[in-house]
Amino acid sequence: GVANAIAIGGAGAVFWMWFSALFAMILKYAEILLAVSHRRTDPKGRFFGGAMYYIRDCFLSRRWERLAIVIPIIFAVLMVINALSIGCVVQVRAVGETLEDVVGIPTVYSGVLLVLLTMPLLVRGAKGISALTEYLVPIMTAGYVILSIAVLILRRDALGQAMLSIWQGAFTPESAVGGVSGFLLSRALRVGTMRGLLSNEGGCGTAPTAHAEANAKSPAHQGIWGIFEVFTDTIVLCTATALVILVSGVDMSTGGVMMTVNAYSSVLGGFADWFFCVAVFCFGYATLLCWGNYGLESVRFLSRKKRWRILYVLAFGLCILFGVRSAPEFVWGIGDFGIATMTAINLCVLFLLRREIKQETLL
């Protein structure tokens, strides 16, 4: 996402990722708080929920019965579409491309491996997914930060120019963007904001699905973790990636995960390639599982019939096999539209529930 943001919007896109993160911290806190407040419990005593549930409760509390039916359904459908597109196709393409270019493993083998690793955990549900990712992600994050610091130390002479290019590029006007993003007059702003939302999930209503399942001390306490997530994800990791790309001297017009891999390896040598094979696989796999669960919970919201969940899992597996070989540009377009629409719906509901958020925070 960071590489694509720079390739499309230039270095200035990084500034708008930072800018969006500041607002995303507040929004993610609020939506996670609401997710915990409005979550449900299944017959086995397991918590579940998400934005769809507090959206429905919000409209029902105001006796807007039709909106309480239509809007949550639209939100859940968009969540499923995003899970199959950005959450699946884009992630597995990054994994497949890296393994093929660095190690020489054909993408079809990567796809089959990801299907075999993903499908059983999706069938098992959120418990199996969280048990794996709580160990997988922190270890790889630590390694990623260490390599990033090493690159920036070695190329510290180019760091000042990189920061200057981010600032200058952020305010370079380009042609107006059409559609729902028409008011965003800078390509850097639009792309940076959308990639920032994809990275930290703040405000778009996806993260509440995961946090609703947490054994939280209180809604507000769980919301604090949302602030921490946005800071770590965007301010730390995405900034580190962006600065490494900018100081490395690689061609910044290509985009894609290999642009990032080449940036690190051009400074650190071949060792970075092998680390990134592992890192991209682990990060991509963890994200794949997370989005798979988002979609599964959305299908559950739409219908309690088991056959729909089975069909979704099968569709997710097919998208893995398709995505590992090709991730067309229109997939990013679908994802950006879905994220933008979900964010618009979610922000309206957060505004309507602002008093509840304030009361929970003050408790």
VEXSEVEX-314892 format. One record per residue (C-alpha): residue number from 1; chain; x, y, z. Coordinates in Angstrom, 3 decimals. Layout:
atom nr->NUM, kette->A, c1->X, c2->Y, c3->Z
...
//
This chain:
atom nr->1, kette->A, c1->0.000, c2->0.000, c3->0.000
atom nr->2, kette->A, c1->2.784, c2->2.461, c3->0.836
atom nr->3, kette->A, c1->4.695, c2->1.667, c3->-2.354
atom nr->4, kette->A, c1->1.555, c2->2.099, c3->-4.439
atom nr->5, kette->A, c1->0.728, c2->5.371, c3->-2.691
atom nr->6, kette->A, c1->4.165, c2->6.803, c3->-3.563
atom nr->7, kette->A, c1->4.072, c2->5.427, c3->-7.112
atom nr->8, kette->A, c1->0.651, c2->6.972, c3->-7.791
atom nr->9, kette->A, c1->0.607, c2->10.088, c3->-5.636
atom nr->10, kette->A, c1->4.306, c2->10.823, c3->-5.261
atom nr->11, kette->A, c1->6.210, c2->11.410, c3->-2.033
atom nr->12, kette->A, c1->3.503, c2->13.830, c3->-0.902
atom nr->13, kette->A, c1->1.110, c2->10.920, c3->-0.384
atom nr->14, kette->A, c1->3.088, c2->10.070, c3->2.751
atom nr->15, kette->A, c1->2.115, c2->13.392, c3->4.348
atom nr->16, kette->A, c1->-1.559, c2->12.638, c3->3.829
atom nr->17, kette->A, c1->-1.105, c2->9.196, c3->5.364
atom nr->18, kette->A, c1->0.183, c2->10.968, c3->8.485
atom nr->19, kette->A, c1->-2.622, c2->13.501, c3->8.360
atom nr->20, kette->A, c1->-5.296, c2->10.827, c3->8.040
atom nr->21, kette->A, c1->-3.696, c2->8.885, c3->10.903
atom nr->22, kette->A, c1->-4.222, c2->11.766, c3->13.352
atom nr->23, kette->A, c1->-7.954, c2->11.715, c3->12.700
atom nr->24, kette->A, c1->-8.012, c2->7.945, c3->12.406
atom nr->25, kette->A, c1->-6.765, c2->7.605, c3->16.001
atom nr->26, kette->A, c1->-9.841, c2->9.427, c3->17.312
atom nr->27, kette->A, c1->-12.236, c2->7.644, c3->14.972
atom nr->28, kette->A, c1->-10.836, c2->4.202, c3->15.673
atom nr->29, kette->A, c1->-11.114, c2->4.778, c3->19.392
atom nr->30, kette->A, c1->-14.779, c2->5.734, c3->18.964
atom nr->31, kette->A, c1->-15.753, c2->2.850, c3->16.690
atom nr->32, kette->A, c1->-14.030, c2->0.234, c3->18.853
atom nr->33, kette->A, c1->-15.734, c2->1.632, c3->21.944
atom nr->34, kette->A, c1->-19.101, c2->1.284, c3->20.219
atom nr->35, kette->A, c1->-18.297, c2->-2.193, c3->18.946
atom nr->36, kette->A, c1->-17.664, c2->-3.441, c3->22.484
atom nr->37, kette->A, c1->-20.752, c2->-1.634, c3->23.812
atom nr->38, kette->A, c1->-23.065, c2->-3.113, c3->21.174
atom nr->39, kette->A, c1->-21.573, c2->-6.567, c3->20.703
atom nr->40, kette->A, c1->-23.563, c2->-9.779, c3->21.005
atom nr->41, kette->A, c1->-22.937, c2->-13.132, c3->22.654
atom nr->42, kette->A, c1->-23.502, c2->-16.449, c3->20.914
atom nr->43, kette->A, c1->-24.911, c2->-19.587, c3->22.617
atom nr->44, kette->A, c1->-21.358, c2->-20.707, c3->23.474
atom nr->45, kette->A, c1->-20.648, c2->-17.450, c3->25.300
atom nr->46, kette->A, c1->-18.361, c2->-16.055, c3->22.571
atom nr->47, kette->A, c1->-18.498, c2->-12.327, c3->21.874
atom nr->48, kette->A, c1->-19.085, c2->-11.155, c3->18.329
atom nr->49, kette->A, c1->-20.076, c2->-7.905, c3->16.686
atom nr->50, kette->A, c1->-18.889, c2->-5.078, c3->14.493
atom nr->51, kette->A, c1->-19.967, c2->-1.829, c3->12.907
atom nr->52, kette->A, c1->-23.073, c2->-3.431, c3->11.386
atom nr->53, kette->A, c1->-24.524, c2->-3.990, c3->14.854
atom nr->54, kette->A, c1->-24.034, c2->-0.506, c3->16.277
atom nr->55, kette->A, c1->-25.233, c2->0.987, c3->12.975
atom nr->56, kette->A, c1->-28.454, c2->-1.002, c3->13.310
atom nr->57, kette->A, c1->-28.833, c2->-0.124, c3->16.997
atom nr->58, kette->A, c1->-28.251, c2->3.550, c3->16.227
atom nr->59, kette->A, c1->-31.086, c2->3.722, c3->13.701
atom nr->60, kette->A, c1->-33.425, c2->1.551, c3->15.752
atom nr->61, kette->A, c1->-32.971, c2->3.801, c3->18.781
atom nr->62, kette->A, c1->-34.208, c2->6.671, c3->16.645
atom nr->63, kette->A, c1->-37.049, c2->4.578, c3->15.178
atom nr->64, kette->A, c1->-35.632, c2->4.776, c3->11.688
atom nr->65, kette->A, c1->-36.683, c2->1.197, c3->10.914
atom nr->66, kette->A, c1->-36.019, c2->1.231, c3->7.174
atom nr->67, kette->A, c1->-32.537, c2->2.662, c3->7.557
atom nr->68, kette->A, c1->-31.886, c2->0.125, c3->10.321
atom nr->69, kette->A, c1->-32.468, c2->-2.611, c3->7.750
atom nr->70, kette->A, c1->-30.923, c2->-1.178, c3->4.583
atom nr->71, kette->A, c1->-27.766, c2->0.622, c3->5.761
atom nr->72, kette->A, c1->-26.251, c2->-2.220, c3->7.839
atom nr->73, kette->A, c1->-26.888, c2->-4.624, c3->4.954
atom nr->74, kette->A, c1->-25.104, c2->-2.302, c3->2.518
atom nr->75, kette->A, c1->-22.215, c2->-1.995, c3->4.949
atom nr->76, kette->A, c1->-21.951, c2->-5.772, c3->5.399
atom nr->77, kette->A, c1->-22.053, c2->-6.400, c3->1.636
atom nr->78, kette->A, c1->-19.247, c2->-3.865, c3->1.098
atom nr->79, kette->A, c1->-17.252, c2->-5.585, c3->3.834
atom nr->80, kette->A, c1->-17.576, c2->-8.920, c3->2.023
atom nr->81, kette->A, c1->-16.565, c2->-7.343, c3->-1.302
atom nr->82, kette->A, c1->-13.531, c2->-5.696, c3->0.299
atom nr->83, kette->A, c1->-12.551, c2->-8.940, c3->2.006
atom nr->84, kette->A, c1->-12.506, c2->-10.706, c3->-1.353
atom nr->85, kette->A, c1->-10.716, c2->-7.870, c3->-3.200
atom nr->86, kette->A, c1->-8.234, c2->-5.841, c3->-1.140
atom nr->87, kette->A, c1->-8.302, c2->-8.248, c3->1.781
atom nr->88, kette->A, c1->-7.586, c2->-11.280, c3->-0.368
atom nr->89, kette->A, c1->-6.532, c2->-10.619, c3->-3.972
atom nr->90, kette->A, c1->-4.130, c2->-7.762, c3->-3.198
atom nr->91, kette->A, c1->-2.539, c2->-9.539, c3->-0.216
atom nr->92, kette->A, c1->-1.892, c2->-12.858, c3->-1.943
atom nr->93, kette->A, c1->-0.554, c2->-11.078, c3->-5.025
atom nr->94, kette->A, c1->2.064, c2->-9.380, c3->-2.860
atom nr->95, kette->A, c1->3.049, c2->-12.726, c3->-1.350
atom nr->96, kette->A, c1->3.115, c2->-14.552, c3->-4.680
atom nr->97, kette->A, c1->5.085, c2->-11.814, c3->-6.445
atom nr->98, kette->A, c1->7.737, c2->-11.707, c3->-3.728
atom nr->99, kette->A, c1->8.241, c2->-15.472, c3->-3.541
atom nr->100, kette->A, c1->8.420, c2->-15.753, c3->-7.325
atom nr->101, kette->A, c1->10.858, c2->-12.875, c3->-7.881
atom nr->102, kette->A, c1->13.173, c2->-13.603, c3->-4.955
atom nr->103, kette->A, c1->13.039, c2->-17.367, c3->-4.428
atom nr->104, kette->A, c1->11.700, c2->-18.485, c3->-7.809
atom nr->105, kette->A, c1->8.644, c2->-20.278, c3->-6.421
atom nr->106, kette->A, c1->5.863, c2->-20.291, c3->-9.063
atom nr->107, kette->A, c1->2.840, c2->-18.280, c3->-7.994
atom nr->108, kette->A, c1->0.520, c2->-21.262, c3->-8.384
atom nr->109, kette->A, c1->2.405, c2->-23.074, c3->-5.607
atom nr->110, kette->A, c1->2.175, c2->-20.017, c3->-3.357
atom nr->111, kette->A, c1->-1.561, c2->-19.892, c3->-4.009
atom nr->112, kette->A, c1->-2.088, c2->-23.545, c3->-3.143
atom nr->113, kette->A, c1->-0.014, c2->-23.154, c3->0.045
atom nr->114, kette->A, c1->-2.030, c2->-20.114, c3->1.146
atom nr->115, kette->A, c1->-5.293, c2->-21.922, c3->0.477
atom nr->116, kette->A, c1->-4.168, c2->-24.892, c3->2.580
atom nr->117, kette->A, c1->-3.049, c2->-22.604, c3->5.423
atom nr->118, kette->A, c1->-6.035, c2->-20.241, c3->5.321
atom nr->119, kette->A, c1->-9.118, c2->-22.375, c3->4.758
atom nr->120, kette->A, c1->-8.893, c2->-24.497, c3->7.952
atom nr->121, kette->A, c1->-8.492, c2->-21.398, c3->10.139
atom nr->122, kette->A, c1->-11.419, c2->-19.632, c3->8.476
atom nr->123, kette->A, c1->-13.558, c2->-22.691, c3->9.115
atom nr->124, kette->A, c1->-12.415, c2->-22.744, c3->12.742
atom nr->125, kette->A, c1->-13.257, c2->-19.048, c3->13.158
atom nr->126, kette->A, c1->-11.844, c2->-16.043, c3->14.979
atom nr->127, kette->A, c1->-10.337, c2->-17.971, c3->17.892
atom nr->128, kette->A, c1->-7.901, c2->-19.864, c3->15.688
atom nr->129, kette->A, c1->-7.002, c2->-16.731, c3->13.736
atom nr->130, kette->A, c1->-6.203, c2->-14.600, c3->16.791
atom nr->131, kette->A, c1->-4.190, c2->-17.408, c3->18.398
atom nr->132, kette->A, c1->-1.824, c2->-17.427, c3->15.412
atom nr->133, kette->A, c1->-1.548, c2->-13.721, c3->14.630
atom nr->134, kette->A, c1->-0.881, c2->-12.606, c3->18.220
atom nr->135, kette->A, c1->2.520, c2->-14.313, c3->17.962
atom nr->136, kette->A, c1->3.182, c2->-13.889, c3->14.250
atom nr->137, kette->A, c1->2.722, c2->-10.135, c3->13.856
atom nr->138, kette->A, c1->4.811, c2->-8.740, c3->16.778
atom nr->139, kette->A, c1->7.864, c2->-10.814, c3->15.880
atom nr->140, kette->A, c1->7.840, c2->-9.746, c3->12.237
atom nr->141, kette->A, c1->7.116, c2->-6.128, c3->13.196
atom nr->142, kette->A, c1->10.194, c2->-6.012, c3->15.413
atom nr->143, kette->A, c1->12.384, c2->-7.401, c3->12.634
atom nr->144, kette->A, c1->10.918, c2->-4.954, c3->10.125
atom nr->145, kette->A, c1->11.624, c2->-1.966, c3->12.372
atom nr->146, kette->A, c1->15.232, c2->-3.074, c3->12.954
atom nr->147, kette->A, c1->15.915, c2->-3.373, c3->9.208
atom nr->148, kette->A, c1->14.270, c2->-0.019, c3->8.545
atom nr->149, kette->A, c1->16.422, c2->1.712, c3->11.170
atom nr->150, kette->A, c1->19.540, c2->0.108, c3->9.661
atom nr->151, kette->A, c1->18.696, c2->1.464, c3->6.192
atom nr->152, kette->A, c1->17.952, c2->4.949, c3->7.486
atom nr->153, kette->A, c1->21.233, c2->5.044, c3->9.440
atom nr->154, kette->A, c1->23.217, c2->3.964, c3->6.367
atom nr->155, kette->A, c1->21.420, c2->6.524, c3->4.165
atom nr->156, kette->A, c1->21.090, c2->9.269, c3->6.756
atom nr->157, kette->A, c1->22.601, c2->11.781, c3->4.334
atom nr->158, kette->A, c1->19.527, c2->11.442, c3->2.084
atom nr->159, kette->A, c1->16.994, c2->11.610, c3->4.921
atom nr->160, kette->A, c1->16.641, c2->15.393, c3->4.893
atom nr->161, kette->A, c1->15.892, c2->15.479, c3->1.161
atom nr->162, kette->A, c1->13.337, c2->12.682, c3->1.573
atom nr->163, kette->A, c1->11.459, c2->14.646, c3->4.238
atom nr->164, kette->A, c1->11.567, c2->17.758, c3->2.045
atom nr->165, kette->A, c1->10.122, c2->15.863, c3->-0.931
atom nr->166, kette->A, c1->7.239, c2->14.645, c3->1.241
atom nr->167, kette->A, c1->6.389, c2->18.195, c3->2.330
atom nr->168, kette->A, c1->6.739, c2->19.711, c3->-1.142
atom nr->169, kette->A, c1->4.795, c2->16.932, c3->-2.863
atom nr->170, kette->A, c1->1.911, c2->17.055, c3->-0.413
atom nr->171, kette->A, c1->0.689, c2->20.405, c3->-1.715
atom nr->172, kette->A, c1->1.258, c2->19.955, c3->-5.435
atom nr->173, kette->A, c1->-2.153, c2->20.406, c3->-7.121
atom nr->174, kette->A, c1->-3.134, c2->17.937, c3->-9.824
atom nr->175, kette->A, c1->-6.264, c2->17.244, c3->-11.823
atom nr->176, kette->A, c1->-9.430, c2->16.870, c3->-9.757
atom nr->177, kette->A, c1->-10.404, c2->13.322, c3->-8.919
atom nr->178, kette->A, c1->-13.910, c2->12.304, c3->-10.039
atom nr->179, kette->A, c1->-16.614, c2->10.266, c3->-8.322
atom nr->180, kette->A, c1->-16.984, c2->10.186, c3->-4.551
atom nr->181, kette->A, c1->-13.461, c2->11.559, c3->-4.141
atom nr->182, kette->A, c1->-14.075, c2->14.527, c3->-6.418
atom nr->183, kette->A, c1->-13.588, c2->17.026, c3->-3.627
atom nr->184, kette->A, c1->-10.032, c2->15.825, c3->-3.061
atom nr->185, kette->A, c1->-8.096, c2->18.092, c3->-5.427
atom nr->186, kette->A, c1->-4.728, c2->16.465, c3->-4.923
atom nr->187, kette->A, c1->-3.918, c2->12.988, c3->-6.149
atom nr->188, kette->A, c1->-1.374, c2->12.672, c3->-3.349
atom nr->189, kette->A, c1->-4.052, c2->13.529, c3->-0.778
atom nr->190, kette->A, c1->-6.577, c2->11.030, c3->-2.151
atom nr->191, kette->A, c1->-4.150, c2->8.132, c3->-2.528
atom nr->192, kette->A, c1->-2.353, c2->8.835, c3->0.749
atom nr->193, kette->A, c1->-5.613, c2->9.026, c3->2.682
atom nr->194, kette->A, c1->-7.030, c2->5.838, c3->1.154
atom nr->195, kette->A, c1->-3.823, c2->3.861, c3->1.705
atom nr->196, kette->A, c1->-3.654, c2->5.210, c3->5.244
atom nr->197, kette->A, c1->-7.190, c2->3.967, c3->5.902
atom nr->198, kette->A, c1->-6.282, c2->0.599, c3->4.425
atom nr->199, kette->A, c1->-3.258, c2->0.421, c3->6.705
atom nr->200, kette->A, c1->-4.714, c2->1.496, c3->10.044
atom nr->201, kette->A, c1->-8.447, c2->0.870, c3->9.374
atom nr->202, kette->A, c1->-9.306, c2->3.950, c3->11.423
atom nr->203, kette->A, c1->-12.830, c2->5.192, c3->10.759
atom nr->204, kette->A, c1->-13.813, c2->2.787, c3->8.006
atom nr->205, kette->A, c1->-15.580, c2->0.353, c3->10.357
atom nr->206, kette->A, c1->-13.593, c2->-2.822, c3->9.703
atom nr->207, kette->A, c1->-11.539, c2->-3.084, c3->12.911
atom nr->208, kette->A, c1->-14.610, c2->-3.152, c3->15.232
atom nr->209, kette->A, c1->-15.294, c2->-6.687, c3->13.971
atom nr->210, kette->A, c1->-12.059, c2->-7.921, c3->15.548
atom nr->211, kette->A, c1->-12.230, c2->-5.811, c3->18.712
atom nr->212, kette->A, c1->-15.804, c2->-6.861, c3->19.469
atom nr->213, kette->A, c1->-14.448, c2->-10.345, c3->20.189
atom nr->214, kette->A, c1->-11.915, c2->-9.123, c3->22.781
atom nr->215, kette->A, c1->-12.070, c2->-9.861, c3->26.488
atom nr->216, kette->A, c1->-12.154, c2->-6.126, c3->27.228
atom nr->217, kette->A, c1->-12.034, c2->-4.462, c3->30.645
atom nr->218, kette->A, c1->-14.364, c2->-1.763, c3->29.331
atom nr->219, kette->A, c1->-15.381, c2->-0.274, c3->25.965
atom nr->220, kette->A, c1->-13.174, c2->2.782, c3->26.516
atom nr->221, kette->A, c1->-10.177, c2->0.668, c3->27.568
atom nr->222, kette->A, c1->-10.454, c2->-1.407, c3->24.400
atom nr->223, kette->A, c1->-10.745, c2->1.786, c3->22.355
atom nr->224, kette->A, c1->-7.304, c2->2.901, c3->23.576
atom nr->225, kette->A, c1->-5.827, c2->-0.073, c3->21.733
atom nr->226, kette->A, c1->-7.260, c2->1.403, c3->18.538
atom nr->227, kette->A, c1->-5.200, c2->4.562, c3->19.070
atom nr->228, kette->A, c1->-2.089, c2->2.451, c3->19.652
atom nr->229, kette->A, c1->-2.756, c2->0.423, c3->16.482
atom nr->230, kette->A, c1->-3.026, c2->3.483, c3->14.254
atom nr->231, kette->A, c1->0.154, c2->4.999, c3->15.673
atom nr->232, kette->A, c1->2.165, c2->1.797, c3->15.254
atom nr->233, kette->A, c1->0.773, c2->0.918, c3->11.855
atom nr->234, kette->A, c1->0.894, c2->4.256, c3->10.063
atom nr->235, kette->A, c1->3.151, c2->6.612, c3->12.004
atom nr->236, kette->A, c1->5.831, c2->3.968, c3->12.685
atom nr->237, kette->A, c1->5.713, c2->1.152, c3->10.113
atom nr->238, kette->A, c1->4.336, c2->2.963, c3->7.065
atom nr->239, kette->A, c1->6.594, c2->5.955, c3->7.645
atom nr->240, kette->A, c1->9.609, c2->3.659, c3->7.956
atom nr->241, kette->A, c1->8.692, c2->1.964, c3->4.673
atom nr->242, kette->A, c1->8.152, c2->5.278, c3->2.893
atom nr->243, kette->A, c1->11.431, c2->6.807, c3->4.078
atom nr->244, kette->A, c1->13.402, c2->3.715, c3->3.092
atom nr->245, kette->A, c1->11.892, c2->3.870, c3->-0.408
atom nr->246, kette->A, c1->12.677, c2->7.585, c3->-0.717
atom nr->247, kette->A, c1->16.293, c2->7.367, c3->0.501
atom nr->248, kette->A, c1->17.147, c2->4.174, c3->-1.405
atom nr->249, kette->A, c1->17.135, c2->5.708, c3->-4.878
atom nr->250, kette->A, c1->14.971, c2->2.968, c3->-6.449
atom nr->251, kette->A, c1->12.595, c2->3.665, c3->-9.334
atom nr->252, kette->A, c1->9.471, c2->4.997, c3->-7.617
atom nr->253, kette->A, c1->7.153, c2->4.675, c3->-10.605
atom nr->254, kette->A, c1->6.666, c2->0.901, c3->-10.437
atom nr->255, kette->A, c1->4.766, c2->0.438, c3->-7.175
atom nr->256, kette->A, c1->4.013, c2->-2.970, c3->-5.754
atom nr->257, kette->A, c1->5.719, c2->-4.944, c3->-3.058
atom nr->258, kette->A, c1->8.886, c2->-5.528, c3->-5.115
atom nr->259, kette->A, c1->9.498, c2->-1.784, c3->-5.117
atom nr->260, kette->A, c1->9.729, c2->-1.999, c3->-1.325
atom nr->261, kette->A, c1->11.860, c2->-5.149, c3->-1.412
atom nr->262, kette->A, c1->14.269, c2->-3.552, c3->-3.897
atom nr->263, kette->A, c1->14.528, c2->-0.438, c3->-1.716
atom nr->264, kette->A, c1->15.737, c2->-2.453, c3->1.271
atom nr->265, kette->A, c1->17.980, c2->-4.830, c3->-0.673
atom nr->266, kette->A, c1->19.663, c2->-1.979, c3->-2.595
atom nr->267, kette->A, c1->21.024, c2->-0.745, c3->0.755
atom nr->268, kette->A, c1->21.353, c2->-3.920, c3->2.842
atom nr->269, kette->A, c1->22.181, c2->-6.427, c3->0.109
atom nr->270, kette->A, c1->20.721, c2->-9.856, c3->-0.663
atom nr->271, kette->A, c1->19.969, c2->-10.627, c3->2.983
atom nr->272, kette->A, c1->17.053, c2->-8.198, c3->2.849
atom nr->273, kette->A, c1->15.470, c2->-10.164, c3->0.006
atom nr->274, kette->A, c1->15.259, c2->-13.308, c3->2.112
atom nr->275, kette->A, c1->13.982, c2->-11.467, c3->5.150
atom nr->276, kette->A, c1->11.273, c2->-9.857, c3->3.037
atom nr->277, kette->A, c1->10.206, c2->-13.205, c3->1.655
atom nr->278, kette->A, c1->9.433, c2->-14.251, c3->5.212
atom nr->279, kette->A, c1->8.101, c2->-10.850, c3->6.296
atom nr->280, kette->A, c1->5.779, c2->-10.340, c3->3.327
atom nr->281, kette->A, c1->4.493, c2->-13.883, c3->3.667
atom nr->282, kette->A, c1->3.783, c2->-13.477, c3->7.382
atom nr->283, kette->A, c1->2.260, c2->-9.998, c3->7.115
atom nr->284, kette->A, c1->0.262, c2->-10.972, c3->4.026
atom nr->285, kette->A, c1->-0.946, c2->-14.196, c3->5.623
atom nr->286, kette->A, c1->-1.955, c2->-12.426, c3->8.854
atom nr->287, kette->A, c1->-3.843, c2->-9.754, c3->6.902
atom nr->288, kette->A, c1->-5.469, c2->-12.448, c3->4.779
atom nr->289, kette->A, c1->-6.766, c2->-14.195, c3->7.890
atom nr->290, kette->A, c1->-7.967, c2->-10.946, c3->9.434
atom nr->291, kette->A, c1->-9.915, c2->-9.840, c3->6.383
atom nr->292, kette->A, c1->-11.211, c2->-13.360, c3->5.898
atom nr->293, kette->A, c1->-12.712, c2->-13.150, c3->9.362
atom nr->294, kette->A, c1->-14.190, c2->-9.704, c3->8.640
atom nr->295, kette->A, c1->-15.990, c2->-11.105, c3->5.625
atom nr->296, kette->A, c1->-17.107, c2->-14.208, c3->7.489
atom nr->297, kette->A, c1->-18.671, c2->-12.167, c3->10.293
atom nr->298, kette->A, c1->-20.379, c2->-9.958, c3->7.710
atom nr->299, kette->A, c1->-21.884, c2->-13.011, c3->6.016
atom nr->300, kette->A, c1->-23.027, c2->-14.158, c3->9.431
atom nr->301, kette->A, c1->-24.744, c2->-10.806, c3->9.947
atom nr->302, kette->A, c1->-26.492, c2->-11.091, c3->6.578
atom nr->303, kette->A, c1->-27.655, c2->-14.657, c3->7.127
atom nr->304, kette->A, c1->-27.399, c2->-17.201, c3->9.926
atom nr->305, kette->A, c1->-27.633, c2->-20.090, c3->7.451
atom nr->306, kette->A, c1->-24.446, c2->-22.114, c3->7.412
atom nr->307, kette->A, c1->-24.431, c2->-22.666, c3->3.657
atom nr->308, kette->A, c1->-23.699, c2->-18.981, c3->3.008
atom nr->309, kette->A, c1->-20.641, c2->-19.093, c3->5.232
atom nr->310, kette->A, c1->-19.446, c2->-22.205, c3->3.409
atom nr->311, kette->A, c1->-19.934, c2->-20.482, c3->0.046
atom nr->312, kette->A, c1->-18.003, c2->-17.465, c3->1.302
atom nr->313, kette->A, c1->-15.070, c2->-19.597, c3->2.456
atom nr->314, kette->A, c1->-14.999, c2->-21.337, c3->-0.945
atom nr->315, kette->A, c1->-15.139, c2->-17.974, c3->-2.740
atom nr->316, kette->A, c1->-12.287, c2->-16.715, c3->-0.563
atom nr->317, kette->A, c1->-10.216, c2->-19.753, c3->-1.565
atom nr->318, kette->A, c1->-10.900, c2->-19.118, c3->-5.260
atom nr->319, kette->A, c1->-9.896, c2->-15.467, c3->-4.849
atom nr->320, kette->A, c1->-6.600, c2->-16.603, c3->-3.341
atom nr->321, kette->A, c1->-5.867, c2->-18.738, c3->-6.408
atom nr->322, kette->A, c1->-6.899, c2->-15.914, c3->-8.743
atom nr->323, kette->A, c1->-5.140, c2->-13.143, c3->-6.852
atom nr->324, kette->A, c1->-1.795, c2->-14.876, c3->-6.490
atom nr->325, kette->A, c1->-1.446, c2->-14.780, c3->-10.287
atom nr->326, kette->A, c1->-2.996, c2->-11.397, c3->-11.019
atom nr->327, kette->A, c1->-4.200, c2->-8.344, c3->-9.099
atom nr->328, kette->A, c1->-5.602, c2->-5.960, c3->-11.738
atom nr->329, kette->A, c1->-5.746, c2->-2.225, c3->-11.076
atom nr->330, kette->A, c1->-9.541, c2->-2.343, c3->-10.906
atom nr->331, kette->A, c1->-9.243, c2->-4.350, c3->-7.673
atom nr->332, kette->A, c1->-7.667, c2->-1.296, c3->-6.008
atom nr->333, kette->A, c1->-10.497, c2->0.794, c3->-7.457
atom nr->334, kette->A, c1->-13.119, c2->-1.531, c3->-5.980
atom nr->335, kette->A, c1->-11.357, c2->-1.470, c3->-2.640
atom nr->336, kette->A, c1->-10.994, c2->2.326, c3->-2.571
atom nr->337, kette->A, c1->-14.678, c2->2.766, c3->-3.414
atom nr->338, kette->A, c1->-15.713, c2->0.238, c3->-0.772
atom nr->339, kette->A, c1->-13.516, c2->1.760, c3->1.932
atom nr->340, kette->A, c1->-14.699, c2->5.293, c3->1.080
atom nr->341, kette->A, c1->-18.377, c2->4.303, c3->1.197
atom nr->342, kette->A, c1->-18.002, c2->2.356, c3->4.441
atom nr->343, kette->A, c1->-16.130, c2->5.278, c3->5.985
atom nr->344, kette->A, c1->-18.882, c2->7.709, c3->4.990
atom nr->345, kette->A, c1->-21.560, c2->5.494, c3->6.564
atom nr->346, kette->A, c1->-19.501, c2->4.864, c3->9.672
atom nr->347, kette->A, c1->-18.652, c2->8.540, c3->10.234
atom nr->348, kette->A, c1->-22.328, c2->9.508, c3->10.072
atom nr->349, kette->A, c1->-23.176, c2->6.907, c3->12.707
atom nr->350, kette->A, c1->-20.262, c2->7.925, c3->14.941
atom nr->351, kette->A, c1->-21.574, c2->11.490, c3->14.827
atom nr->352, kette->A, c1->-25.088, c2->10.351, c3->15.732
atom nr->353, kette->A, c1->-23.730, c2->8.316, c3->18.659
atom nr->354, kette->A, c1->-21.324, c2->11.007, c3->19.888
atom nr->355, kette->A, c1->-23.127, c2->11.398, c3->23.219
atom nr->356, kette->A, c1->-22.859, c2->7.689, c3->23.959
atom nr->357, kette->A, c1->-19.147, c2->7.782, c3->23.091
atom nr->358, kette->A, c1->-18.647, c2->10.711, c3->25.470
atom nr->359, kette->A, c1->-20.552, c2->9.021, c3->28.289
atom nr->360, kette->A, c1->-18.612, c2->5.747, c3->27.944
atom nr->361, kette->A, c1->-15.335, c2->7.663, c3->27.883
atom nr->362, kette->A, c1->-16.140, c2->9.545, c3->31.083
atom nr->363, kette->A, c1->-17.148, c2->6.406, c3->33.003
//
